[in-house]
């Protein structure tokens, strides 16, 4: 019997106990405790042999052969799939950077340093251009693209208030650590007391330059306005919007005689985006199912949303139409942009229901509501939205610290103050 015993670590074990407690490393043949062995693809390895052949991806936790590993910017090994999902190689210097920290230009990807060295945006139209292709206008101290350089002095109106279909190269603004939702707004404003809309627009841009916020905005024509235009913001996270100094902007517009809420014609449209510069995917993704849930939320909570948007759903019937929900659920058809939710914008969603306002509490509450409702939709299943759920949504907003929205709605429910653009 003693011949059948195996001595290991001072113990003599029979074959059965040996098999129960120990396994043989597939690489070096060493006997190792079963609990300390690393099991990969049906075989056991000691720790040394495992690390000679395999690594564990720190992102997904999977085990992979060393020959298939990729290195992140810190020199840590990651699997091919996680590398492609999180990192990209700069087309200029070859540095590996996180996708969220990279920039795209003319089909290539760059690290932030190379992008800033190679590219800039036209100070006139906002188009992206290579620095070697830019033109310096000494008279205005601006760098222009070739088109604007050739057209300088012409179409002065359009250089200040762009055509309704103008689309600049969008700059996406966020704090360094953020992985959140990008939002941009279109605020329609009018000034029936001015002698020149163009002059009012020039004064507004001068104010933005003094505030150092001009980079966040551009102006566009709107055929529905007789004496005004739209202020359009570049995409930004809610936290980064603090740099836009929105309180100061709205205060300036009121003092200059602009209106938005009082005339009844102006709107505040908010775009949400999960696609950054066409190739940079944010971590938050809104798919067809989420759009359906969002539409049901608006359908079943329209009375409360109407208080925020200052719209009565009966008078805004086409925008609240339930067939939009059902039709989109069936075939994703797009019934037109004149609905409270515009889904005809690729991955983006446009919230079109809010009445325009120069009243900061309503303005910031509308922005916070937009981000909050997106997160709320992502956090709940479809059946949750088959009935009114406003009280639960408000509790969600309170927990998530959307304080301006939460306070505004609580105050609206306590009393219906007469609001106007002259409110501070």
C-alpha positions as CSV (number, residue, x, y, z in Angstrom):
1,X,0.0,0.0,0.0
2,X,2.8,2.4,0.8
3,X,3.9,2.1,-2.8
4,X,0.7,3.7,-3.9
5,X,1.2,6.7,-1.6
6,X,2.6,10.0,-2.9
7,X,4.5,12.2,-0.5
8,X,3.9,16.0,-1.0
9,X,4.5,18.9,1.3
10,X,5.2,16.4,4.2
11,X,2.0,14.4,3.6
12,X,1.5,11.0,2.2
13,X,-1.6,10.8,0.1
14,X,-3.4,8.0,-1.6
15,X,-4.4,8.5,-5.3
16,X,-7.9,9.5,-4.4
17,X,-6.9,12.1,-1.9
18,X,-4.1,13.3,-4.2
19,X,-6.6,13.8,-7.0
20,X,-9.1,15.6,-4.7
21,X,-6.5,18.1,-3.4
22,X,-3.9,18.5,-6.2
23,X,-3.8,19.0,-9.9
24,X,-0.8,18.8,-12.3
25,X,0.3,22.0,-14.1
26,X,-0.3,21.4,-17.8
27,X,2.9,23.3,-18.7
28,X,5.6,22.3,-16.1
29,X,4.0,19.2,-14.5
30,X,4.3,20.5,-11.0
31,X,1.6,19.3,-8.5
32,X,-0.3,22.3,-7.1
33,X,-3.2,22.6,-4.7
34,X,-6.4,22.6,-6.7
35,X,-7.6,25.8,-5.0
36,X,-4.4,27.6,-6.0
37,X,-4.3,26.4,-9.6
38,X,-5.6,28.6,-12.5
39,X,-8.1,26.8,-14.7
40,X,-8.0,27.9,-18.4
41,X,-9.6,26.1,-21.4
42,X,-10.0,22.8,-19.5
43,X,-6.4,22.8,-18.2
44,X,-4.8,23.7,-14.9
45,X,-1.7,25.9,-14.6
46,X,0.6,27.0,-11.8
47,X,0.8,30.8,-11.4
48,X,4.2,31.1,-13.0
49,X,3.2,29.1,-16.1
50,X,-0.1,30.9,-16.4
51,X,1.5,34.3,-16.6
52,X,4.0,33.0,-19.1
53,X,1.2,32.1,-21.5
54,X,-1.9,34.1,-20.5
55,X,-3.1,37.4,-19.1
56,X,-6.4,38.6,-17.6
57,X,-7.9,41.7,-19.2
58,X,-8.6,44.3,-16.5
59,X,-11.6,45.7,-18.3
60,X,-13.7,42.6,-19.2
61,X,-12.1,40.1,-16.8
62,X,-11.5,37.5,-19.6
63,X,-8.4,35.3,-19.9
64,X,-6.4,35.5,-23.2
65,X,-3.1,34.3,-24.7
66,X,-0.3,36.7,-24.2
67,X,0.3,36.8,-28.0
68,X,-3.2,38.4,-28.4
69,X,-2.7,41.2,-25.9
70,X,-2.7,44.9,-26.6
71,X,-1.2,47.6,-24.4
72,X,-3.2,50.6,-23.1
73,X,-1.5,54.0,-22.7
74,X,-0.3,52.9,-19.2
75,X,1.4,49.8,-20.6
76,X,-1.2,47.5,-19.1
77,X,-2.3,44.4,-21.1
78,X,-5.9,44.4,-22.4
79,X,-7.7,42.1,-24.9
80,X,-8.2,43.1,-28.5
81,X,-12.0,43.7,-28.2
82,X,-11.6,46.0,-25.1
83,X,-8.7,47.8,-26.8
84,X,-10.9,48.5,-29.9
85,X,-13.8,49.6,-27.7
86,X,-11.8,52.0,-25.5
87,X,-8.6,53.1,-27.3
88,X,-7.5,54.4,-30.7
89,X,-4.1,55.2,-32.3
90,X,-3.4,58.8,-33.2
91,X,-3.0,59.1,-37.0
92,X,-0.2,61.7,-36.6
93,X,2.1,60.6,-33.8
94,X,0.9,57.0,-33.2
95,X,0.2,57.5,-29.5
96,X,-2.5,55.3,-28.1
97,X,-5.2,57.4,-26.4
98,X,-8.7,56.8,-25.0
99,X,-11.4,57.3,-27.5
100,X,-13.1,59.9,-25.3
101,X,-9.8,61.9,-25.3
102,X,-9.3,61.7,-29.1
103,X,-10.5,64.0,-31.9
104,X,-11.6,63.3,-35.4
105,X,-10.8,65.3,-38.5
106,X,-11.4,64.5,-42.2
107,X,-11.6,60.7,-41.6
108,X,-8.6,60.4,-39.3
109,X,-8.3,60.2,-35.5
110,X,-5.9,62.3,-33.5
111,X,-4.8,62.7,-29.9
112,X,-5.7,66.1,-28.4
113,X,-2.2,67.5,-28.7
114,X,-1.8,66.7,-32.4
115,X,-5.4,67.9,-33.2
116,X,-4.7,71.3,-31.6
117,X,-1.3,71.5,-33.5
118,X,-2.8,70.5,-36.9
119,X,-6.4,71.9,-36.9
120,X,-8.6,74.8,-35.9
121,X,-12.0,76.1,-36.7
122,X,-12.8,79.1,-38.9
123,X,-13.6,82.1,-36.8
124,X,-16.3,83.0,-39.3
125,X,-18.3,79.9,-40.1
126,X,-17.0,77.4,-37.5
127,X,-15.8,74.9,-40.2
128,X,-12.9,72.7,-39.3
129,X,-9.7,73.5,-41.3
130,X,-6.1,72.4,-41.3
131,X,-3.9,75.2,-39.9
132,X,-1.8,75.2,-43.1
133,X,-5.0,76.0,-45.1
134,X,-6.2,78.9,-42.9
135,X,-6.0,82.6,-43.7
136,X,-5.3,85.4,-41.2
137,X,-7.4,88.5,-41.5
138,X,-5.4,91.3,-39.9
139,X,-8.3,93.7,-40.0
140,X,-10.5,91.6,-37.7
141,X,-7.7,89.5,-36.1
142,X,-9.4,86.3,-37.1
143,X,-8.4,83.0,-38.8
144,X,-10.6,82.1,-41.7
145,X,-11.2,79.1,-44.0
146,X,-10.6,79.6,-47.7
147,X,-14.4,80.1,-48.4
148,X,-14.8,82.8,-45.8
149,X,-11.6,84.4,-46.8
150,X,-12.8,84.7,-50.4
151,X,-16.2,85.9,-49.3
152,X,-15.0,88.4,-46.7
153,X,-16.8,91.8,-47.0
154,X,-19.7,90.1,-48.8
155,X,-23.0,88.8,-47.3
156,X,-22.3,90.5,-43.9
157,X,-25.7,89.6,-42.7
158,X,-25.1,85.9,-43.2
159,X,-21.8,86.0,-41.4
160,X,-23.5,87.2,-38.3
161,X,-26.9,85.5,-38.5
162,X,-26.5,82.3,-40.5
163,X,-29.0,80.7,-42.8
164,X,-31.6,78.4,-41.2
165,X,-29.8,75.3,-42.6
166,X,-26.3,76.3,-41.5
167,X,-24.5,73.4,-39.8
168,X,-21.0,74.2,-38.4
169,X,-18.4,71.7,-37.3
170,X,-19.7,70.9,-33.9
171,X,-17.4,71.2,-30.9
172,X,-18.3,68.8,-28.0
173,X,-17.7,70.4,-24.6
174,X,-17.4,68.3,-21.4
175,X,-15.4,68.1,-18.2
176,X,-12.3,65.8,-18.5
177,X,-13.8,63.1,-16.3
178,X,-17.4,63.1,-17.6
179,X,-19.1,60.3,-19.5
180,X,-22.5,61.9,-19.8
181,X,-25.1,63.1,-22.3
182,X,-24.3,65.9,-24.7
183,X,-27.1,68.5,-25.1
184,X,-27.4,71.5,-27.4
185,X,-30.3,74.0,-27.4
186,X,-32.0,76.3,-29.9
187,X,-33.5,79.4,-28.2
188,X,-35.8,81.4,-30.4
189,X,-35.9,85.2,-29.5
190,X,-37.4,88.3,-30.9
191,X,-36.9,92.0,-30.4
192,X,-39.7,94.0,-32.1
193,X,-38.4,97.3,-30.6
194,X,-35.1,97.3,-32.4
195,X,-34.4,99.3,-35.6
196,X,-32.1,96.6,-36.9
197,X,-32.1,92.9,-36.1
198,X,-28.6,92.7,-37.5
199,X,-27.3,95.4,-35.2
200,X,-28.9,93.6,-32.2
201,X,-27.2,90.4,-33.3
202,X,-23.8,92.2,-33.5
203,X,-24.3,93.6,-30.1
204,X,-25.1,90.1,-28.7
205,X,-22.0,88.6,-30.2
206,X,-19.9,91.5,-28.7
207,X,-21.5,90.7,-25.3
208,X,-20.5,87.0,-25.7
209,X,-17.0,88.0,-26.6
210,X,-16.7,90.1,-23.5
211,X,-18.1,87.1,-21.5
212,X,-15.7,84.8,-23.2
213,X,-18.6,82.5,-24.2
214,X,-18.7,83.2,-28.0
215,X,-17.2,79.8,-28.8
216,X,-20.3,78.0,-27.4
217,X,-22.9,79.7,-29.6
218,X,-23.8,80.7,-33.1
219,X,-26.9,82.5,-34.5
220,X,-29.3,81.3,-37.2
221,X,-32.3,82.6,-39.1
222,X,-35.8,81.3,-38.3
223,X,-38.6,81.9,-40.8
224,X,-41.3,81.7,-38.1
225,X,-39.9,84.9,-36.4
226,X,-40.6,88.3,-37.7
227,X,-38.1,90.3,-35.7
228,X,-35.6,87.7,-34.4
229,X,-33.4,84.7,-34.8
230,X,-32.2,81.6,-32.9
231,X,-29.3,81.3,-30.5
232,X,-27.9,77.8,-31.0
233,X,-25.4,76.2,-28.7
234,X,-22.7,73.6,-29.5
235,X,-23.2,70.2,-27.8
236,X,-22.2,70.3,-24.1
237,X,-22.7,68.3,-21.0
238,X,-24.9,69.8,-18.3
239,X,-21.9,70.4,-16.0
240,X,-19.9,72.1,-18.7
241,X,-22.8,74.5,-19.5
242,X,-21.9,76.4,-16.4
243,X,-19.1,77.9,-18.6
244,X,-21.8,79.3,-20.9
245,X,-22.9,81.8,-18.2
246,X,-26.5,81.3,-19.1
247,X,-27.8,83.5,-16.3
248,X,-25.8,86.4,-17.6
249,X,-26.9,85.7,-21.2
250,X,-30.6,85.7,-20.4
251,X,-30.3,88.8,-18.2
252,X,-28.6,90.6,-21.1
253,X,-31.3,89.6,-23.6
254,X,-34.0,90.8,-21.2
255,X,-32.3,94.2,-20.8
256,X,-31.9,94.6,-24.5
257,X,-35.7,94.2,-25.0
258,X,-35.7,90.6,-26.4
259,X,-38.7,88.4,-25.7
260,X,-39.2,84.6,-26.0
261,X,-41.9,83.6,-23.6
262,X,-44.2,86.6,-23.8
263,X,-44.8,86.6,-27.6
264,X,-46.0,83.0,-27.7
265,X,-44.2,82.2,-31.0
266,X,-40.8,81.2,-29.7
267,X,-39.6,77.8,-28.5
268,X,-36.7,76.2,-26.6
269,X,-35.6,73.1,-28.5
270,X,-33.1,70.8,-26.9
271,X,-31.0,68.2,-28.8
272,X,-29.5,65.2,-27.0
273,X,-26.6,63.4,-28.5
274,X,-24.7,60.2,-27.8
275,X,-22.4,60.4,-30.9
276,X,-19.3,62.5,-30.6
277,X,-17.6,63.7,-33.9
278,X,-19.2,60.8,-35.8
279,X,-16.9,58.1,-34.5
280,X,-16.5,58.7,-30.8
281,X,-19.2,56.7,-29.0
282,X,-20.2,57.9,-25.5
283,X,-20.9,55.3,-22.9
284,X,-24.6,56.1,-22.9
285,X,-26.6,54.7,-25.8
286,X,-30.2,55.4,-26.6
287,X,-31.7,52.7,-28.9
288,X,-35.2,52.1,-30.5
289,X,-36.6,50.6,-27.3
290,X,-35.5,53.6,-25.3
291,X,-37.1,56.0,-27.7
292,X,-40.4,54.0,-27.5
293,X,-40.2,54.2,-23.6
294,X,-39.5,58.0,-23.9
295,X,-42.5,58.5,-26.1
296,X,-44.8,56.6,-23.7
297,X,-43.5,58.7,-20.8
298,X,-44.5,61.9,-22.6
299,X,-47.8,60.5,-23.6
300,X,-48.9,59.4,-20.1
301,X,-47.4,62.4,-18.2
302,X,-48.3,65.3,-20.5
303,X,-50.2,67.3,-17.9
304,X,-47.1,67.6,-15.7
305,X,-44.7,68.1,-18.5
306,X,-47.0,70.8,-19.9
307,X,-46.4,72.8,-16.7
308,X,-42.6,72.8,-17.4
309,X,-43.0,73.4,-21.1
310,X,-45.7,76.0,-20.6
311,X,-47.8,74.2,-23.2
312,X,-51.3,73.0,-22.9
313,X,-51.5,69.6,-24.6
314,X,-55.0,70.4,-26.0
315,X,-53.6,73.4,-27.9
316,X,-50.5,71.5,-28.9
317,X,-52.4,68.4,-30.1
318,X,-50.2,67.4,-33.0
319,X,-47.1,67.5,-30.8
320,X,-48.6,65.1,-28.2
321,X,-50.3,62.7,-30.7
322,X,-50.2,59.1,-29.5
323,X,-49.9,57.7,-33.0
324,X,-46.3,58.9,-33.1
325,X,-45.5,56.3,-30.4
326,X,-47.3,53.5,-32.0
327,X,-46.1,54.2,-35.5
328,X,-42.5,54.4,-34.4
329,X,-42.9,51.2,-32.4
330,X,-44.1,49.3,-35.5
331,X,-41.7,50.4,-38.2
332,X,-39.5,53.3,-37.0
333,X,-41.1,55.5,-39.5
334,X,-40.6,59.2,-39.0
335,X,-43.8,61.2,-39.1
336,X,-42.2,64.6,-39.4
337,X,-40.3,67.0,-37.2
338,X,-43.3,68.9,-35.8
339,X,-43.8,66.5,-32.9
340,X,-42.8,67.0,-29.3
341,X,-40.1,64.3,-29.8
342,X,-38.1,64.4,-33.0
343,X,-36.6,61.0,-33.8
344,X,-35.5,61.9,-37.4
345,X,-31.9,62.8,-36.3
346,X,-30.0,59.5,-36.5
347,X,-29.0,58.6,-32.9
348,X,-30.0,62.0,-31.5
349,X,-33.3,63.0,-30.0
350,X,-34.8,66.6,-30.2
351,X,-37.1,67.7,-27.4
352,X,-39.2,70.3,-29.2
353,X,-42.0,71.0,-26.7
354,X,-40.8,73.8,-24.4
355,X,-41.9,77.3,-24.8
356,X,-39.1,79.8,-25.2
357,X,-38.1,81.6,-22.1
358,X,-35.6,84.2,-20.8
359,X,-36.5,83.2,-17.2
360,X,-33.4,81.4,-15.9
361,X,-35.2,79.1,-13.4
362,X,-37.4,77.7,-16.2
363,X,-34.5,77.6,-18.6
364,X,-32.2,75.6,-16.4
365,X,-35.0,73.4,-15.2
366,X,-35.8,72.4,-18.8
367,X,-32.2,71.5,-19.4
368,X,-32.0,69.4,-16.2
369,X,-35.4,67.7,-17.0
370,X,-34.0,66.6,-20.4
371,X,-31.0,64.9,-19.0
372,X,-32.9,63.5,-16.1
373,X,-35.7,61.9,-18.2
374,X,-33.1,60.2,-20.5
375,X,-31.5,58.6,-17.5
376,X,-34.9,57.7,-16.0
377,X,-35.9,56.0,-19.3
378,X,-32.6,54.0,-19.4
379,X,-33.2,52.9,-15.8
380,X,-36.7,51.4,-16.3
381,X,-38.4,48.8,-18.5
382,X,-41.1,49.4,-21.1
383,X,-44.1,48.4,-18.9
384,X,-43.1,51.0,-16.4
385,X,-44.2,53.7,-18.8
386,X,-47.6,52.2,-19.8
387,X,-49.2,54.4,-17.1
388,X,-48.5,57.8,-15.4
389,X,-45.3,57.7,-13.4
390,X,-44.6,61.4,-12.6
391,X,-44.4,61.0,-8.9
392,X,-41.8,58.3,-9.2
393,X,-39.9,60.4,-11.8
394,X,-39.8,63.3,-9.4
395,X,-38.4,61.1,-6.7
396,X,-35.8,59.9,-9.2
397,X,-34.9,63.6,-10.0
398,X,-34.6,64.3,-6.3
399,X,-32.3,61.4,-5.7
400,X,-30.2,62.3,-8.7
401,X,-29.9,65.9,-7.5
402,X,-31.5,67.7,-10.3
403,X,-32.3,70.4,-7.8
404,X,-33.2,73.3,-10.1
405,X,-35.8,71.2,-12.0
406,X,-37.2,69.6,-8.8
407,X,-37.6,73.0,-7.0
408,X,-39.1,74.6,-10.1
409,X,-41.8,71.9,-10.4
410,X,-42.6,71.9,-6.7
411,X,-43.1,75.7,-6.8
412,X,-45.2,75.4,-10.0
413,X,-47.5,72.9,-8.1
414,X,-47.8,75.2,-5.1
415,X,-48.8,78.3,-7.0
416,X,-49.2,79.4,-10.6
417,X,-47.2,82.7,-10.7
418,X,-47.6,84.9,-13.8
419,X,-44.3,84.4,-15.6
420,X,-42.8,86.7,-18.2
421,X,-39.5,87.4,-19.9
422,X,-39.0,90.3,-17.5
423,X,-38.7,88.0,-14.5
424,X,-35.3,88.0,-13.0
